[in-house]
Each structure stands twice: as structure tokens, then as C-alpha cells.
Amino acid sequence: MKDWTLTLLLAVTPLVACGGGSDEGTDVPTTRELLARERVFAVDGDDSAATLHAEVRRGSKVEAADVTLAVTGGAIELGADAELLVIDDLSITFGDVALPVDVFPAQLVLTGIHAQLARTLHASAYWSLDDQRATAFATASLRLDWKLAVAGEVYPLGAQTLDGLDLAFGVDRDETGLLVELGVTAGGVMWSWADVVALGDLDLTLTGRVAVE
């Protein structure tokens, strides 16, 4: 189990309830009440990160390296519906990635990298008793669009739909508004060229924020 998955689970388990309710006698809306209307969380690139595994085969020798992708922006459309947390959309943009020159035989740069939720996600919500925090786990699909720049020439790579991704996310609040933390992993090869170059094993963590009245 990924560290972020365990953290989300431990944060909610002591007070978890699939139902729950807000404290009586208070006019302050709970997180659950606020999410009755879908909110758009802006992805915070400074608190988000992604890594991608890259391999190149030269004869019988395989060289590999993990490359870091800078998250440059995105949005998470999240709401609560009865006992579910619903992500209607998830959009992420990444900065360019220069593949390691000590591994690859040319100046290769991944560019125009964008990921989008392939279909609406519904996940059972585990709420704290005060309805301020929730955790959910689900299987998701992401569509990945990207391009490869070779010595300044840009070549679109085939769009990939990544199915069966393990996704865990939690929603909480602080003094400024609502906070969502999301983690997703895509195991295996996502793209390959002529059995020479292979890219895969995406590991992604996102933090999104939205202000509330």
C-alpha cells in the first residue's frame, strides 16, 4: 500500500462513518454540506508531483531511469452525492521533461503532456463523524496526451487511455477553504517505440484547493 494511501486511511479511520451528520446548533456548514454543490479545486503545482519510469534497450542491455514531471496546473471537479464522492473531471498539465542524456541516444524531450479523467468517477465516501473529512478509494481511467521532441522536431505520441488505475483521495478543510489530496498509480508500459524506448509506471500525487464562503 502506498504511503499516501495509508496516510489517508489513518486520518479518517478513528472517526469514520459512512453516514454521519453535522453538529446540532451550529450555522457553520460542514465539508460534506459544502460539497453538496460541486466544487472546482485548483491543482497546486508546488504541492503536487509525478514520476515516470523510462527505459532504452541497446541490444541485450537495458538502461533505465526515473524522471520527474513538474505539475504545472489542473483542476479537480469534486462533489458529494449521498454516500458517494464524485469526481466529474480531473485535468492535469505537466511541464516539459528532458529524458536523461546518459540513457537515451538523442536529445529527447516529452512535451505537451496532459492527463484527463476518462469518465466520471463515483467512490464510496468514508466520513469522519463531524462530516469535516472524508476518504475514498476507487479504480479510475485517465487519458494521456503527449508529444516527443527530437532535436527540436515535435512528434505527437499516440494518446493512451490508462485503465485500472488505483486511486485514493481525501478531502479536508483548513482556515482558507477545502483541500483535496489525490494519488494515482499507473503500472506497466504506457508507451513504447520499436521495442527500443519504453515509458511507464506513472506515480502521481496531487493537491487541490478551493476557497469557500
Secondary structure, DSSP 8 states (H G I E B T S, - for coil): --HHHHHHHHHHGGGEESS----TT--S--HHHHTTS-EEEEE-GGG-EEEEEEEEEETTEEEEEEEEE-EEEEEEEEEEETTEEEEEEEEEEE--EE--TTTSSS-EEEEEEEEEESS-EEEE-EEETTSS-EEEEEEEEEEEEEEEEETTEEEE---EEEEEEEEEEEEEE-SSEEEEEEEEEEEEEEEEETTTEEEEEEEEEEEEEEE--
